[in-house]
Amino acid sequence: MNRKHTGENHYIAAGDLKSQKVWEKRLGTMKRQGVSLYLEGRPSTPGEIVKACVKEESSYMADFVLDEKGLLKELRYDKVKCE
């Protein structure tokens, strides 16, 4: 089974639509709470992030960016380039 790392300490199988929807909902909640979401350096939506991260030919890593008070302000997903 092909599984993709979500950057949140768990993996989601490419065909596991239920888990993908849960992840998308979680990202949506974060966005509504004021967390900025980015994919490859560009502002993004929860759906775009989930879609990109579960593609078989790509791997993404989440970078959690905190503000000066230590609160999450940005969640950035960048493609991991393996050589």
N, C-alpha and C positions, 0 to 999 in steps of 0.2 A: 504494500500500500504506500502510495506517495503522500508524504506529509510535509507541511510547510510550517516553519517556526513563525510565530506571530510577533515575536519580540516581547512577549509578555509571559515568558517562562512556560509556554505550552505550545503544542503543535496542533495543526488542523489538517485533516486529510483533504486533498483537493476536491473530492466529491462529497464532503460532509457539509451539506447546505445548512443544516440546523446550527452547527457550530459557527459557520460563517456569518449567519444572521445574528447570532448572539454577540459575536465580535463586532459586527457593524453597529449593532445597537449600543454596545459599550462605548465605542468611539463617538457615536452620535451624542450620547449623554455627556461625554467629556467636552465635546465641542459646544454644547449648550451651556456648559458650566464655564465657558470662556477659554478653554484650551485651544490653541491654534494647531491645526493639523497640516502637515506637509508631506508631500511625496516627491522625492528627488529634488528637494529645494523649492518646490512650488506649492502654494496653498492648495489643499485638496479636500475631498469629501470622504466620509467614512466608506461609502460604496467603492470609490476609486481605489482607496488604499487596500481594502479587502480583495478586490478583484486583482490588483497587481501582485499582491503578496501570495496568492494561492496558485499563480501560474507555475506550471512545472519547470519552466526553464529559468526561473528567477528566484533569488533569495534576497530578503530584505532584513535590515536590522533597525530596531526602534531606538531612537535617541530621546531620552526624557530630559527636557530643558526646564530648569527651575528658575523662579524669579529670586530676587534678593531676600525674600522671606522664606524661601525653601518650598514654595508652592509650585506645582506643575503649571507651566505657562505654555509650553509647546511640546508636541509629540511629532518627531520627524522620522519618517521611514526612508531609508536610503538603500539602494541596491548594493549588495555585497559582491565585489568583483573577486572571483577566485582565479588564481593564476597557477 
